[in-house]
Structures are given as C-alpha cells and as structure tokens.
Amino acid sequence: MALFVIGIVGVLTRRNAIIIFMCIELMLNAVNLLLVAFSKMNNLANAANNPSAGSDGQLFVFFIMVVAAAEVAVGLSIIVMLYRNTHSVDVNFLNRLKH
Amino acid sequence: MGISEILFWILAALTLFSAVMVISSKNPVFSVLWLIFTFFTISAHYILLNAQFLAIVNIIVYAGAIMVLFLFVLMLMNLGKESEPKKNRWLKLAGAVAGGSLLLVMVAALRHTENQMTELVTGDIGLIKNLGKVLFTEFVVPFEISSILFLSAMVGAVVLGKRDKPVENLITPAVAADEVAVVSIENRDV
C-alpha cells in the first residue's frame, strides 16, 4: 500500500516523463502484490478441501502483467516520439495540446 | 515470530527504501537501477507467498524486458542530470501531502479487517502445474485475447516510432504541438 502511495507521489512531484512512467509501473506492481496477498488471505479457509481455490487472483495478476508489458511498449514509443518532436521529456510542454 | 516473518519485514523495508530512491534520485539512470532492485524484492515477496510462477514471470517480464526497454530509451535520449526540469518546491510539498493523506485513508479503511495474517510459505496454488491447469481451461479465452492485445501493441509501437519524412525538417520547440497533430493525421492515413 505504501508502495502505491510512493508511486502516486512520484507521479505528482516529478516532471520527467520517464520517471512518471516508472512510477506508474511501481503502482501496477503494488496492486499486483496486494492482489496476490489478499487472494491468499481470502482463500485461507477453504484451501483445505479445494486445492485450486484462490488461483483466480494469481491469474489476474498474470493478465495485469501482460497488459502492463503492452502498455510499456506503446507508452515508451510515445515518449520517444515526444522527445523527437520537442527535444525534451518535460511533460509541461504538452500544455500546448489544449489550445 | 518465525524466520519467514523476519524475512518479510526485511524485504518490505528494502522494497520501500528502494521505491523511495526511485522517485528521489536525480539521475534517471540511477532511478531505473533502483526500480530493477524494487522489482527483485517484489519477486522475493512472491516467493515468500509461495507464488513461484508469478515470481519467475515478474523477473522475466519486468526486470528483463521492461527494464531493458527503459534503459534503452534512456540511453537513446542521452539524458543527463542537467536536463532534469526543476519543479516548484510548494508543488512537491503538495504532492507529498496528498500522497500521505491517501495513505492515511487507506490504512484507516483497512484497519478493522479481520486480524488474520496471510500464511506465508504454505499452499501450492502458485505452482506452475496448478496455475497452468486453470489458465488453459477456465481462462483460455482471455489468454488468446491477450495475445491479440500484444499484436496490436506491437503494431502500435511500430507505427508511433516510425519517422515521418516531412516532420523531420521543421523541428523547433515552438511548433511542436502542430507537429504532433500533423503526425497523428498522417498516421491515420497509413
């Protein structure tokens, strides 16, 4: 949980687009870890008679990792394009998009 | 307090410290290296929860693929310490206060849950044999859909990273926003 908050603080306090991206990865990982831990905690009671109970949580984490990998590929290519166009990774340059 | 519990607290402290170092180091390369360290400690947490498949996948996907991608882009851009944009001190303080109050709310929300610790090293759910059975019976449709998602992400990354010839000539920061619009319009035609 604290890891998730660190990720949010990082997004809020840094202006380098790559650092912000890394903080997003940090948040995703924190959520994954909490998902595994809580699914294990939830299925502690009926784990004795049903051995495959609680594998849903771990499979969801697996799919989150799949989506995160795709997201990183597209996001980093967007950052590369941004850097090529503005020669900076400062996200405040993107203010102009609203005009 | 067993040995695994002591191990858990040490690992948690290491994870939090390295995560703080990720967002506080000035050089982006150090930041990436601390992020790799964080991912390894998170994998150790998975092993502690006996989710060995997820631990291996975490190391392969994050510490292997994604971090290589990050480092590659970072080296490609050749960013140094001097290119780090400065931010207002009050803005940093506001971000820290907002994050701290969010942590307070989440801790307060979870304080009254059942006082029941997760069993650390028990259970065989996380083994590859059991997870694979469930993955290829119940979750086979999402599995195939995720492969299509990967294909579309690959195509999207190639289209975004493609260098457009007319854009190359008029690179100045003043007209950057117009260029982004031009690039998106041209990509739509492709």
Interface residues (C-beta under 8 A of the other chain):
Chain A: M1 A2 L3 F4 V5 I6 G7 I8 V9 G10 L12 T13 R14 R15 N16 I18 I19 F21 M22 C23 E25 L26 N29 N32 L33 V36 A37 K40 M41 N43 L44 A47 P51 S52 A53 G54 S55 D56 Q58 L59 V61 F62 F63 M65 V66 V67 A68 A69 A70 E71 V72 A73 V74 L76 S77 I78 I79 V80 M81 L82 Y83 R84 N85 T86 H87 S88 V89 D90 N92 F93 R96 L97 H99
Chain B: T15 L16 A19 V20 V22 I23 P28 S31 V32 L35 T38 F39 I42 H45 Y46 L49 A51 F53 L54 V57 N58 V61 Y62 A65 I66 L69 F70 V73 L74 L76 M77 L79 S83 E84 P85 K87 L91 K92 A94 G95 A96 A98 G99 G100 L102 L103 M106 V107 L110 Q116 T118 E119 G123 D124 I125 G126 N130 L131 K133 V134 L135 F139 P142 S146 L149 F150 S152 A153 M154 G156 A157 V158 L160 G161 R163 V167 I171 P173 A176 A177 E179 V180 V183
